[in-house]
Amino acid sequence: MILYNPPHFPTLPGALICQPACLLSFPSSVEVEDSWLNGGSGIGNGSSSIKSALGEYFERRHFYMEVKSDTVGDINFSLRAEEADQFLYAFSQTNDSNLTSAQLSSHLFNLTKVYRTSDFSSCYIPTACISLNYRGIESENVIYPLRDTCGCSFHWSFEKAAFGAIKESLERQFLTKFWMTKKCSGLISDNDTKAALDGSRAKALYDALSKSGELAVIDISDPGYPGVCLLTVYGQENKKRHVQYCAGMSYAGTLSDSLEKSIYELWQTYRFVDLFKAIESDEDEVEDPYLSYFLSCNTYETFKEVTSIEVGQGATQKSILDFSLTGLLLKLEEQGVDGYLYVNTVTINDSLYYFCKFVSPDLFLHMNNSKNINISNKYSESFIGQILTDRKNTMVPFP
């Protein structure tokens, strides 16, 4: 079923495509799109798939098309000296031209208003750290050339949007750490997985994927942080099958919630790759660099490489903080991580919705670990000596 937006209300997408599952035990799929090639997709039961798809659509549309610069100034325009130094250190690693500290300090950046997560006071940081569009901020392309959706969120509540942005950013930190070191907390056994999925509609999907190929659930949680972060990967040795490798990830409060969401995300990407191959689409026409690279990793060898793990994350005691906005903010403060929240709003049908993006030069600024990234930062201090050269030079195979 396809629902169109014939009056072309500017705040709404152009079309919403509902795809009920062929089996009642499987989740439904929804896709949302517009004429500017912005899109979002959602997997889930009932209205949750529609909400997920709409949320992803509005998030992508805003950060690709609607983020604007508020002013122009050097990095010290409103940042404290230590804050400016943290950005300069990150940019000294991300820039394309070996720019000196003096050159970076004197550069006039396009700046956007944000809020410090330490006390929610306002300041300005480079727009390039927020916007996914290069238009109007081309002068920062050399300094910060790679950008992605890491740390972006959209929700009807500011607290939920801010929590979602920080949670999504940390999820990507854990993934990057795992990929570059191979170290994790271990695999979740098949019995534990099935027990955790008891009563969830994701269990039927898990069972079907397990029968179709191989599934591995990897616990990539950082022991020092609250919650559970799982990476679920699918492998298929038969080269005649469309999908030979796929992945899904989730950072949630419990094992059950994280499992369900990671399996749904895996299914979302599985369906995309399967359809892409079935209609013989051309990979060279895929413009998104992350998606293009992920499609090139569609091999059983990738599955074997990702599941080549080393168990053990050190003796760090598991955090007792709540898995909440307050809990994550307290953990960031405890680790001395300075972060910034970009916040914007939109009114849809007389209701206010919030866009958030979490940015911190003390963390990895994006997910492409292979180039133009601040490998050295506060978060990586404890494991930078464990980073493997071959993994550092190869981008993590994740969409």
Secondary structure, 3 states (H helix, E strand, C coil): CEEECCCCCCCCCCEEEEECCCCCCCCEEEEEECCCCCEEEEEECCCHHHHHHHHHHHHHHHHHHCCCCCEEECCCCCCCHHHHHHHHHHHHHHCCCCCCHHHHHHCCEEEEEEEECCCCCEEEEEHHHCCCCCCCCHHHCCCCCCCCCCCEEEECCHHHHHHHHHHHHHHHHHHHHHHHHCEECEECCHHHHHHHCCCCCHHHHHHHHHHHCEEEEEECCCCCCCCEEEEEEEECCCCCCCCCEEEEEEEECCHHHHHHHHHHHHHHHHHHHHHHHHCCCCHHHCCCHHHHHHHHCCCHHHHHHHCCCEECCCCCCCCCCCCCHHHHHHHHHHCCCCCEEEEEEEEECCEEEEEEEEECCCCCCCCCCCCCCCCCCCHHHHCHHHCCHHHHCCCCCCC
